[in-house]
Amino acid sequence: MAERPRPVPVYVNLTYTGVVDTKSARWTLRVTPKQDAVLRRVLEATGESLNEYVVRHALQAAEADLADRRIFALDDAAWDDLQAVLDRPAVRKPELAKLLAEPSILER
């Protein structure tokens, strides 16, 4: 029987911000045995806890879904604020004009 390849250690440099939020909300999820097996395999490969993995991916998906929104509901005050910002005269930004005048990295 062939020997299993040994895992390669992966080192990650994490920056500690000094701020730790207290986790007080709890999620309960139900998964099929197949789904659980897939998750357990990725957890073994990444070294993450189930909580870290699920929360990280749920937040990434939520942020992407929010960024893709095309309809925004605004109350009257927020609508008036938005209209005021949109009605302001344009301001020339020389740095932006210079950046946009240069060919993009894809065009070089």
VMD Tcl script that builds the backbone (N, CA, C; Angstrom):
set m [mol new atoms 324]
animate dup $m
set s [atomselect $m all]
$s set {name element resname resid chain x y z} {
  {N N MET 1 A 0.843 -1.179 0.000}
  {CA C MET 1 A 0.000 0.000 0.000}
  {C C MET 1 A 0.887 1.240 0.000}
  {N N ALA 2 A 0.565 2.195 -0.885}
  {CA C ALA 2 A 1.383 3.399 -1.012}
  {C C ALA 2 A 1.175 4.301 0.201}
  {N N GLU 3 A 2.246 4.933 0.588}
  {CA C GLU 3 A 2.176 5.850 1.728}
  {C C GLU 3 A 1.508 7.155 1.296}
  {N N ARG 4 A 0.636 7.658 2.143}
  {CA C ARG 4 A -0.038 8.927 1.831}
  {C C ARG 4 A 0.978 10.052 1.827}
  {N N PRO 5 A 0.839 10.998 0.897}
  {CA C PRO 5 A 1.753 12.134 0.902}
  {C C PRO 5 A 1.575 12.946 2.181}
  {N N ARG 6 A 2.667 13.475 2.661}
  {CA C ARG 6 A 2.611 14.266 3.890}
  {C C ARG 6 A 2.102 15.668 3.570}
  {N N PRO 7 A 1.311 16.237 4.465}
  {CA C PRO 7 A 0.825 17.586 4.218}
  {C C PRO 7 A 1.971 18.589 4.210}
  {N N VAL 8 A 1.821 19.585 3.365}
  {CA C VAL 8 A 2.820 20.640 3.291}
  {C C VAL 8 A 2.384 21.747 4.249}
  {N N PRO 9 A 3.264 22.157 5.163}
  {CA C PRO 9 A 2.855 23.228 6.080}
  {C C PRO 9 A 2.695 24.544 5.319}
  {N N VAL 10 A 1.650 25.262 5.656}
  {CA C VAL 10 A 1.385 26.558 5.043}
  {C C VAL 10 A 1.380 27.585 6.163}
  {N N TYR 11 A 2.136 28.631 5.986}
  {CA C TYR 11 A 2.212 29.669 6.995}
  {C C TYR 11 A 1.492 30.909 6.491}
  {N N VAL 12 A 0.672 31.477 7.332}
  {CA C VAL 12 A -0.109 32.647 6.966}
  {C C VAL 12 A 0.241 33.763 7.924}
  {N N ASN 13 A 0.476 34.944 7.376}
  {CA C ASN 13 A 0.770 36.097 8.194}
  {C C ASN 13 A -0.534 36.849 8.438}
  {N N LEU 14 A -1.025 36.825 9.658}
  {CA C LEU 14 A -2.253 37.522 10.000}
  {C C LEU 14 A -1.914 38.769 10.797}
  {N N THR 15 A -2.577 39.846 10.499}
  {CA C THR 15 A -2.359 41.088 11.218}
  {C C THR 15 A -3.364 41.185 12.340}
  {N N TYR 16 A -2.877 41.393 13.538}
  {CA C TYR 16 A -3.749 41.544 14.698}
  {C C TYR 16 A -4.092 43.013 14.851}
  {N N THR 17 A -5.365 43.333 14.821}
  {CA C THR 17 A -5.778 44.731 14.871}
  {C C THR 17 A -5.944 45.237 16.293}
  {N N GLY 18 A -5.970 44.356 17.261}
  {CA C GLY 18 A -6.161 44.785 18.635}
  {C C GLY 18 A -7.631 44.866 19.020}
  {N N VAL 19 A -8.524 44.729 18.062}
  {CA C VAL 19 A -9.951 44.798 18.337}
  {C C VAL 19 A -10.546 43.415 18.142}
  {N N VAL 20 A -11.163 42.898 19.171}
  {CA C VAL 20 A -11.793 41.584 19.086}
  {C C VAL 20 A -13.260 41.758 19.431}
  {N N ASP 21 A -14.119 41.437 18.468}
  {CA C ASP 21 A -15.552 41.523 18.717}
  {C C ASP 21 A -16.017 40.286 19.455}
  {N N THR 22 A -16.911 40.480 20.384}
  {CA C THR 22 A -17.486 39.356 21.113}
  {C C THR 22 A -18.524 38.691 20.234}
  {N N LYS 23 A -18.399 37.398 20.091}
  {CA C LYS 23 A -19.356 36.647 19.281}
  {C C LYS 23 A -20.488 36.192 20.197}
  {N N SER 24 A -21.676 36.694 19.909}
  {CA C SER 24 A -22.796 36.351 20.778}
  {C C SER 24 A -23.950 35.683 20.028}
  {N N ALA 25 A -23.994 35.810 18.712}
  {CA C ALA 25 A -25.067 35.179 17.938}
  {C C ALA 25 A -24.667 33.740 17.613}
  {N N ARG 26 A -25.662 32.879 17.537}
  {CA C ARG 26 A -25.396 31.469 17.248}
  {C C ARG 26 A -26.236 31.035 16.060}
  {N N TRP 27 A -25.605 30.306 15.139}
  {CA C TRP 27 A -26.298 29.755 13.983}
  {C C TRP 27 A -26.383 28.248 14.152}
  {N N THR 28 A -27.487 27.673 13.735}
  {CA C THR 28 A -27.633 26.225 13.702}
  {C C THR 28 A -27.953 25.857 12.263}
  {N N LEU 29 A -27.119 25.022 11.668}
  {CA C LEU 29 A -27.294 24.647 10.270}
  {C C LEU 29 A -27.471 23.143 10.159}
  {N N ARG 30 A -28.297 22.731 9.229}
  {CA C ARG 30 A -28.469 21.303 8.946}
  {C C ARG 30 A -27.860 21.018 7.579}
  {N N VAL 31 A -27.090 19.964 7.496}
  {CA C VAL 31 A -26.458 19.570 6.237}
  {C C VAL 31 A -26.628 18.071 6.044}
  {N N THR 32 A -26.514 17.657 4.784}
  {CA C THR 32 A -26.569 16.231 4.486}
  {C C THR 32 A -25.222 15.614 4.837}
  {N N PRO 33 A -25.153 14.306 4.973}
  {CA C PRO 33 A -23.857 13.671 5.227}
  {C C PRO 33 A -22.832 13.962 4.125}
  {N N LYS 34 A -23.288 14.045 2.866}
  {CA C LYS 34 A -22.364 14.368 1.771}
  {C C LYS 34 A -21.804 15.781 1.930}
  {N N GLN 35 A -22.682 16.727 2.238}
  {CA C GLN 35 A -22.235 18.101 2.437}
  {C C GLN 35 A -21.252 18.185 3.595}
  {N N ASP 36 A -21.549 17.469 4.672}
  {CA C ASP 36 A -20.664 17.459 5.829}
  {C C ASP 36 A -19.297 16.885 5.466}
  {N N ALA 37 A -19.296 15.822 4.673}
  {CA C ALA 37 A -18.028 15.193 4.285}
  {C C ALA 37 A -17.166 16.155 3.465}
  {N N VAL 38 A -17.802 16.869 2.541}
  {CA C VAL 38 A -17.056 17.829 1.720}
  {C C VAL 38 A -16.471 18.921 2.609}
  {N N LEU 39 A -17.278 19.454 3.503}
  {CA C LEU 39 A -16.781 20.497 4.399}
  {C C LEU 39 A -15.652 19.987 5.283}
  {N N ARG 40 A -15.793 18.792 5.796}
  {CA C ARG 40 A -14.734 18.244 6.665}
  {C C ARG 40 A -13.428 18.086 5.899}
  {N N ARG 41 A -13.523 17.699 4.612}
  {CA C ARG 41 A -12.306 17.564 3.801}
  {C C ARG 41 A -11.613 18.906 3.620}
  {N N VAL 42 A -12.391 19.949 3.333}
  {CA C VAL 42 A -11.765 21.260 3.137}
  {C C VAL 42 A -11.218 21.794 4.463}
  {N N LEU 43 A -11.871 21.499 5.552}
  {CA C LEU 43 A -11.364 21.948 6.855}
  {C C LEU 43 A -10.041 21.272 7.184}
  {N N GLU 44 A -9.953 20.012 6.845}
  {CA C GLU 44 A -8.700 19.286 7.060}
  {C C GLU 44 A -7.591 19.875 6.189}
  {N N ALA 45 A -7.948 20.240 4.962}
  {CA C ALA 45 A -6.949 20.780 4.034}
  {C C ALA 45 A -6.509 22.189 4.426}
  {N N THR 46 A -7.452 23.004 4.940}
  {CA C THR 46 A -7.120 24.394 5.250}
  {C C THR 46 A -6.692 24.612 6.686}
  {N N GLY 47 A -7.064 23.714 7.559}
  {CA C GLY 47 A -6.736 23.903 8.972}
  {C C GLY 47 A -7.673 24.866 9.682}
  {N N GLU 48 A -8.710 25.312 8.991}
  {CA C GLU 48 A -9.676 26.224 9.610}
  {C C GLU 48 A -10.686 25.434 10.430}
  {N N SER 49 A -11.305 26.131 11.365}
  {CA C SER 49 A -12.417 25.517 12.086}
  {C C SER 49 A -13.668 25.641 11.207}
  {N N LEU 50 A -14.659 24.836 11.499}
  {CA C LEU 50 A -15.918 24.897 10.761}
  {C C LEU 50 A -16.516 26.300 10.888}
  {N N ASN 51 A -16.481 26.849 12.086}
  {CA C ASN 51 A -17.021 28.187 12.323}
  {C C ASN 51 A -16.294 29.229 11.472}
  {N N GLU 52 A -14.983 29.217 11.476}
  {CA C GLU 52 A -14.205 30.188 10.701}
  {C C GLU 52 A -14.537 30.086 9.215}
  {N N TYR 53 A -14.566 28.859 8.718}
  {CA C TYR 53 A -14.798 28.631 7.291}
  {C C TYR 53 A -16.193 29.095 6.873}
  {N N VAL 54 A -17.209 28.664 7.611}
  {CA C VAL 54 A -18.586 28.994 7.243}
  {C C VAL 54 A -18.829 30.492 7.364}
  {N N VAL 55 A -18.376 31.104 8.439}
  {CA C VAL 55 A -18.601 32.543 8.615}
  {C C VAL 55 A -17.863 33.326 7.532}
  {N N ARG 56 A -16.619 32.966 7.239}
  {CA C ARG 56 A -15.837 33.676 6.221}
  {C C ARG 56 A -16.542 33.613 4.862}
  {N N HIS 57 A -16.975 32.425 4.474}
  {CA C HIS 57 A -17.617 32.273 3.170}
  {C C HIS 57 A -19.019 32.883 3.144}
  {N N ALA 58 A -19.737 32.811 4.236}
  {CA C ALA 58 A -21.067 33.438 4.285}
  {C C ALA 58 A -20.930 34.955 4.163}
  {N N LEU 59 A -19.942 35.543 4.824}
  {CA C LEU 59 A -19.732 36.990 4.725}
  {C C LEU 59 A -19.297 37.398 3.327}
  {N N GLN 60 A -18.416 36.615 2.711}
  {CA C GLN 60 A -17.997 36.932 1.335}
  {C C GLN 60 A -19.196 36.903 0.392}
  {N N ALA 61 A -20.041 35.901 0.529}
  {CA C ALA 61 A -21.222 35.791 -0.331}
  {C C ALA 61 A -22.197 36.930 -0.054}
  {N N ALA 62 A -22.387 37.281 1.213}
  {CA C ALA 62 A -23.301 38.363 1.561}
  {C C ALA 62 A -22.794 39.698 1.015}
  {N N GLU 63 A -21.492 39.953 1.146}
  {CA C GLU 63 A -20.926 41.199 0.623}
  {C C GLU 63 A -21.063 41.269 -0.896}
  {N N ALA 64 A -20.844 40.153 -1.577}
  {CA C ALA 64 A -20.998 40.124 -3.039}
  {C C ALA 64 A -22.462 40.349 -3.425}
  {N N ASP 65 A -23.389 39.723 -2.709}
  {CA C ASP 65 A -24.809 39.903 -2.997}
  {C C ASP 65 A -25.224 41.351 -2.775}
  {N N LEU 66 A -24.738 41.969 -1.712}
  {CA C LEU 66 A -25.068 43.367 -1.449}
  {C C LEU 66 A -24.472 44.281 -2.513}
  {N N ALA 67 A -23.271 43.980 -2.956}
  {CA C ALA 67 A -22.608 44.800 -3.975}
  {C C ALA 67 A -23.326 44.688 -5.323}
  {N N ASP 68 A -23.988 43.576 -5.573}
  {CA C ASP 68 A -24.671 43.351 -6.851}
  {C C ASP 68 A -26.104 43.891 -6.866}
  {N N ARG 69 A -26.528 44.468 -5.768}
  {CA C ARG 69 A -27.902 44.976 -5.725}
  {C C ARG 69 A -28.097 46.077 -6.759}
  {N N ARG 70 A -29.277 46.093 -7.344}
  {CA C ARG 70 A -29.590 47.106 -8.342}
  {C C ARG 70 A -30.738 48.004 -7.899}
  {N N ILE 71 A -31.436 47.609 -6.856}
  {CA C ILE 71 A -32.552 48.390 -6.329}
  {C C ILE 71 A -32.272 48.695 -4.869}
  {N N PHE 72 A -32.333 49.969 -4.524}
  {CA C PHE 72 A -32.075 50.407 -3.159}
  {C C PHE 72 A -33.298 51.168 -2.653}
  {N N ALA 73 A -33.794 50.792 -1.520}
  {CA C ALA 73 A -34.936 51.488 -0.924}
  {C C ALA 73 A -34.402 52.567 0.004}
  {N N LEU 74 A -34.836 53.811 -0.239}
  {CA C LEU 74 A -34.386 54.942 0.565}
  {C C LEU 74 A -35.595 55.640 1.173}
  {N N ASP 75 A -35.438 56.089 2.412}
  {CA C ASP 75 A -36.503 56.913 2.979}
  {C C ASP 75 A -36.387 58.320 2.386}
  {N N ASP 76 A -37.321 59.182 2.702}
  {CA C ASP 76 A -37.351 60.514 2.090}
  {C C ASP 76 A -36.083 61.317 2.374}
  {N N ALA 77 A -35.587 61.258 3.590}
  {CA C ALA 77 A -34.388 62.023 3.951}
  {C C ALA 77 A -33.173 61.520 3.178}
  {N N ALA 78 A -33.011 60.204 3.081}
  {CA C ALA 78 A -31.875 59.639 2.341}
  {C C ALA 78 A -31.990 59.961 0.860}
  {N N TRP 79 A -33.227 59.955 0.311}
  {CA C TRP 79 A -33.440 60.298 -1.092}
  {C C TRP 79 A -33.033 61.750 -1.348}
  {N N ASP 80 A -33.429 62.648 -0.454}
  {CA C ASP 80 A -33.072 64.060 -0.599}
  {C C ASP 80 A -31.558 64.241 -0.533}
  {N N ASP 81 A -30.895 63.513 0.381}
  {CA C ASP 81 A -29.427 63.586 0.475}
  {C C ASP 81 A -28.776 63.097 -0.819}
  {N N LEU 82 A -29.278 62.010 -1.361}
  {CA C LEU 82 A -28.733 61.473 -2.610}
  {C C LEU 82 A -28.915 62.471 -3.751}
  {N N GLN 83 A -30.089 63.057 -3.845}
  {CA C GLN 83 A -30.348 64.032 -4.905}
  {C C GLN 83 A -29.426 65.242 -4.781}
  {N N ALA 84 A -29.169 65.674 -3.546}
  {CA C ALA 84 A -28.267 66.817 -3.335}
  {C C ALA 84 A -26.859 66.487 -3.811}
  {N N VAL 85 A -26.407 65.281 -3.528}
  {CA C VAL 85 A -25.065 64.868 -3.971}
  {C C VAL 85 A -25.018 64.785 -5.492}
  {N N LEU 86 A -26.036 64.222 -6.101}
  {CA C LEU 86 A -26.060 64.079 -7.561}
  {C C LEU 86 A -26.202 65.423 -8.279}
  {N N ASP 87 A -26.825 66.389 -7.634}
  {CA C ASP 87 A -27.031 67.704 -8.242}
  {C C ASP 87 A -25.832 68.640 -8.101}
  {N N ARG 88 A -24.838 68.250 -7.295}
  {CA C ARG 88 A -23.656 69.107 -7.142}
  {C C ARG 88 A -22.917 69.191 -8.464}
  {N N PRO 89 A -22.277 70.331 -8.722}
  {CA C PRO 89 A -21.480 70.419 -9.954}
  {C C PRO 89 A -20.288 69.469 -9.891}
  {N N ALA 90 A -19.908 68.997 -11.059}
  {CA C ALA 90 A -18.765 68.078 -11.142}
  {C C ALA 90 A -17.486 68.807 -10.744}
  {N N VAL 91 A -16.583 68.082 -10.119}
  {CA C VAL 91 A -15.285 68.633 -9.719}
  {C C VAL 91 A -14.212 67.914 -10.526}
  {N N ARG 92 A -13.380 68.693 -11.196}
  {CA C ARG 92 A -12.292 68.104 -11.983}
  {C C ARG 92 A -11.237 67.560 -11.037}
  {N N LYS 93 A -10.825 66.346 -11.302}
  {CA C LYS 93 A -9.790 65.695 -10.497}
  {C C LYS 93 A -8.634 65.358 -11.426}
  {N N PRO 94 A -7.573 66.182 -11.422}
  {CA C PRO 94 A -6.462 65.982 -12.357}
  {C C PRO 94 A -5.806 64.609 -12.230}
  {N N GLU 95 A -5.703 64.089 -11.000}
  {CA C GLU 95 A -5.068 62.775 -10.820}
  {C C GLU 95 A -5.877 61.685 -11.511}
  {N N LEU 96 A -7.203 61.793 -11.416}
  {CA C LEU 96 A -8.073 60.808 -12.051}
  {C C LEU 96 A -7.993 60.928 -13.576}
  {N N ALA 97 A -7.974 62.158 -14.080}
  {CA C ALA 97 A -7.865 62.370 -15.531}
  {C C ALA 97 A -6.554 61.779 -16.049}
  {N N LYS 98 A -5.473 61.966 -15.296}
  {CA C LYS 98 A -4.172 61.423 -15.706}
  {C C LYS 98 A -4.210 59.890 -15.709}
  {N N LEU 99 A -4.788 59.326 -14.672}
  {CA C LEU 99 A -4.880 57.869 -14.575}
  {C C LEU 99 A -5.688 57.288 -15.730}
  {N N LEU 100 A -6.804 57.911 -16.055}
  {CA C LEU 100 A -7.668 57.396 -17.120}
  {C C LEU 100 A -7.083 57.633 -18.504}
  {N N ALA 101 A -6.151 58.561 -18.622}
  {CA C ALA 101 A -5.524 58.831 -19.921}
  {C C ALA 101 A -4.456 57.795 -20.255}
  {N N GLU 102 A -3.946 57.116 -19.254}
  {CA C GLU 102 A -2.915 56.104 -19.481}
  {C C GLU 102 A -3.555 54.789 -19.888}
  {N N PRO 103 A -2.875 53.998 -20.730}
  {CA C PRO 103 A -3.437 52.696 -21.095}
  {C C PRO 103 A -3.485 51.766 -19.853}
  {N N SER 104 A -4.524 50.981 -19.786}
  {CA C SER 104 A -4.633 50.063 -18.652}
  {C C SER 104 A -3.582 48.975 -18.782}
  {N N ILE 105 A -3.405 48.235 -17.731}
  {CA C ILE 105 A -2.427 47.153 -17.733}
  {C C ILE 105 A -2.800 46.091 -18.777}
  {N N LEU 106 A -4.083 45.982 -19.092}
  {CA C LEU 106 A -4.540 45.014 -20.080}
  {C C LEU 106 A -4.265 45.482 -21.515}
  {N N GLU 107 A -4.067 46.784 -21.688}
  {CA C GLU 107 A -3.839 47.338 -23.007}
  {C C GLU 107 A -2.346 47.462 -23.338}
  {N N ARG 108 A -1.501 47.257 -22.371}
  {CA C ARG 108 A -0.050 47.407 -22.605}
  {C C ARG 108 A 0.526 46.201 -23.306}
}
mol reanalyze $m
mol bondsrecalc $m
mol representation Tube
mol addrep $m
